[in-house]
C-alpha cells in the first residue's frame, strides 16, 4: 500500500494495515530508523512486578483494554507458526 506524508509530517496508516497490526487510536507507538527503514511498533507497556500467592507476576502499571479473543488467538497461532520443530 502507498500513502503520503503531509507538510506537518503526519502519516496516515491505511486501515487494513492498522487492523492487521492491531493498532488502535491513542495507542503509544515507538518509531525508529534501522538501515534507512522507518519502523513503527507498539511501545512496550509499563509493568510492575508483584507477588501473588508466592509467585511473582507482571501486571500493567496503567489501565489497558483487555485483549480480544481474536487478538489472543491470532497472536498464539502466529507464535506457534514461528516455532522450530523439536
C-alpha positions as CSV (number, residue, x, y, z in Angstrom):
1,X,0.0,0.0,0.0
2,X,1.2,3.5,-0.7
3,X,0.4,6.5,1.5
4,X,1.8,10.1,1.7
5,X,3.1,12.3,4.4
6,X,1.6,15.8,4.8
7,X,3.5,19.0,5.3
8,X,3.3,18.7,9.1
9,X,5.0,15.2,8.9
10,X,1.8,13.3,9.6
11,X,1.4,9.9,8.0
12,X,-1.9,8.0,7.6
13,X,-1.5,4.3,8.2
14,X,-4.1,2.6,5.9
15,X,-7.0,0.9,7.7
16,X,-6.1,-2.6,6.5
17,X,-2.6,-2.3,8.0
18,X,-3.9,-0.8,11.3
19,X,-6.4,-3.7,11.6
20,X,-3.8,-6.4,10.8
21,X,-1.3,-4.9,13.3
22,X,-4.0,-4.4,15.9
23,X,-3.3,-0.6,16.2
24,X,-5.9,1.5,18.0
25,X,-6.3,5.3,18.2
26,X,-4.3,6.8,21.0
27,X,-2.0,3.8,21.4
28,X,1.6,4.8,22.0
29,X,3.9,3.9,19.2
30,X,7.7,3.6,19.0
31,X,9.2,4.9,15.8
32,X,12.8,4.0,14.9
33,X,15.1,4.0,11.9
34,X,17.1,0.9,11.0
35,X,19.3,0.7,7.9
36,X,17.3,3.6,6.4
37,X,13.9,2.0,7.1
38,X,11.4,3.6,9.3
39,X,9.9,1.0,11.8
40,X,6.7,1.6,13.8
41,X,5.9,-0.8,16.6
42,X,3.6,-0.5,19.6
43,X,5.5,0.9,22.5
44,X,6.3,-1.6,25.3
45,X,3.7,-1.5,28.1
46,X,4.9,-0.5,31.5
47,X,4.5,-3.3,34.1
48,X,5.2,-3.7,37.8
49,X,6.2,-7.0,39.4
50,X,4.1,-8.2,42.3
51,X,4.0,-11.4,44.3
52,X,0.7,-13.2,44.3
53,X,0.3,-16.5,46.2
54,X,4.1,-16.9,46.3
55,X,4.5,-16.4,42.6
56,X,6.0,-13.2,41.0
57,X,3.7,-11.8,38.3
58,X,3.9,-8.8,36.0
59,X,0.8,-6.6,35.8
60,X,0.1,-3.5,33.8
61,X,1.2,-0.3,35.5
62,X,-1.7,1.6,33.9
63,X,-5.1,0.7,32.7
64,X,-5.4,-1.1,29.4
65,X,-8.2,-2.6,27.4
66,X,-8.5,-6.4,27.7
67,X,-7.2,-8.1,24.6
68,X,-10.0,-9.6,22.4
69,X,-10.3,-13.3,22.0
70,X,-9.5,-12.8,18.3
71,X,-6.3,-10.9,19.1
72,X,-5.1,-13.6,21.5
73,X,-5.9,-16.4,19.1
74,X,-4.2,-14.6,16.2
75,X,-1.0,-14.0,18.3
76,X,-1.0,-17.5,19.6
77,X,-1.3,-19.0,16.2
78,X,1.4,-16.7,14.8
79,X,3.8,-17.6,17.6
80,X,3.1,-21.3,17.2
81,X,3.9,-21.0,13.5
82,X,7.2,-19.3,14.3
83,X,8.4,-22.3,16.4
84,X,11.1,-24.5,15.1
85,X,10.3,-28.3,15.2
86,X,11.9,-30.2,18.1
